């Protein structure tokens, strides 16, 4: 598919997108996705920057008495997610999810999906090598 005649409309000011982009890169460079620091490497000496947002959920239903004391708790599920971009062409989401009360047996965080993406890096290399062949916007 070619985008030569496509018309694009900016929906956010460039200053806003620049700040968000920098913040997402920082999550990888110095934050909760630091295991991907340095980017992914499709070829020797080349690095594609990675940015994203992590999140972990320990979802429980809690019931309190009139005095505010916890009287019952039920584990609903556990999630960990990494929403990411790789360079200017790739993006995605990696999630781990345990439904129901079995979730109480798990304590993983968003580092799990980040590590999964890091481990998948070598398998994704052929896609990164095709960047030059991809259509330009």
C-alpha positions in Angstrom: 0.0 0.0 0.0 1.4 3.4 -0.9 0.9 6.6 1.1 2.1 9.1 -1.5 -1.2 10.8 -1.9 -2.5 10.4 1.6 -3.4 13.4 3.6 -2.6 13.5 7.3 -4.1 15.8 10.0 -2.1 16.6 13.1 -4.4 16.1 16.1 -1.9 17.1 18.9 0.7 19.9 18.9 4.2 18.8 18.0 5.4 20.0 21.4 3.0 17.6 23.2 4.0 14.6 21.1 7.7 15.4 21.5 7.3 15.4 25.3 5.3 12.1 25.3 7.8 10.5 22.9 10.7 11.5 25.2 8.9 10.2 28.3 8.2 6.8 26.6 11.9 6.5 25.6 12.9 7.3 29.2 10.7 4.4 30.5 13.1 2.1 28.6 16.3 4.1 29.2 16.0 4.6 33.0 12.6 3.3 34.1 10.6 0.1 34.5 11.5 -1.3 31.0 15.2 -0.7 31.5 16.0 -4.3 30.3 15.5 -3.0 26.8 17.9 -0.1 27.3 20.0 0.3 24.2 17.2 -0.7 21.9 16.9 -3.7 19.6 19.7 -4.5 17.2 18.8 -5.6 13.7 22.4 -5.3 12.4 25.8 -4.9 13.9 26.4 -1.4 15.1 22.8 -0.4 14.5 20.3 0.2 17.3 16.5 0.9 16.9 15.2 2.9 19.8 12.4 1.4 22.0 10.0 3.3 24.1 6.8 2.4 25.9 4.7 2.2 29.1 4.5 -0.6 31.6 1.7 -1.5 33.9 0.9 -4.1 36.5 -2.5 -4.9 38.0 -3.3 -6.9 41.1 -7.1 -6.8 40.8 -9.0 -7.7 44.0 -12.5 -7.1 45.3 -12.4 -5.8 48.9 -15.3 -5.5 51.3 -15.1 -3.2 54.4 -17.2 -2.9 57.5 -18.7 0.4 58.6 -15.6 1.2 60.6 -13.4 0.8 57.4 -11.8 -2.5 58.4 -11.2 -5.0 55.6 -13.6 -8.0 56.2 -13.2 -9.9 53.0 -11.0 -9.9 50.0 -11.3 -11.9 46.7 -8.6 -12.0 44.1 -10.0 -11.4 40.7 -6.9 -11.5 38.4 -3.4 -10.3 37.8 -2.0 -8.5 34.8 1.2 -7.1 33.5 1.5 -5.2 30.3 4.1 -3.4 28.1 2.8 -1.2 25.4 5.7 -0.2 23.1 7.1 1.2 19.9 10.2 0.2 18.1 11.6 2.9 16.0 9.1 4.8 13.9 7.4 1.8 12.3 6.6 -0.9 14.8 4.4 -0.9 17.9 2.5 -3.4 20.0 1.4 -4.8 23.3 2.7 -7.7 25.3 0.5 -8.8 28.3 0.6 -11.5 30.9 -2.8 -12.4 32.5 -3.9 -14.9 35.1 -7.7 -15.0 35.6 -9.5 -15.8 38.8 -8.4 -16.7 42.3 -5.3 -18.6 41.0 -3.9 -15.1 40.4 -3.1 -15.0 44.2 -0.3 -17.5 43.5 1.5 -15.1 41.2 3.6 -12.0 41.9 5.0 -11.1 38.4 5.2 -7.4 37.4 5.5 -5.6 34.1 9.1 -6.7 33.9 7.7 -10.1 32.6 6.3 -8.7 29.3 9.3 -6.5 28.9 11.6 -9.5 29.2 9.4 -11.4 26.8 9.9 -8.7 24.1 13.6 -8.6 24.8 13.8 -12.4 24.3 11.8 -12.1 21.0 14.2 -9.5 19.7 16.3 -11.9 17.6 13.1 -13.4 16.1 11.9 -9.9 15.1 15.2 -8.9 13.4 14.0 -9.8 9.9 11.2 -7.3 10.3 13.7 -4.6 11.3 15.9 -5.3 8.3 13.0 -4.5 6.1 12.7 -1.0 7.4 14.4 0.6 4.4 11.9 -1.2 2.1 8.9 0.1 4.0 6.9 3.0 2.5 7.9 6.4 3.6 5.2 8.8 5.0 
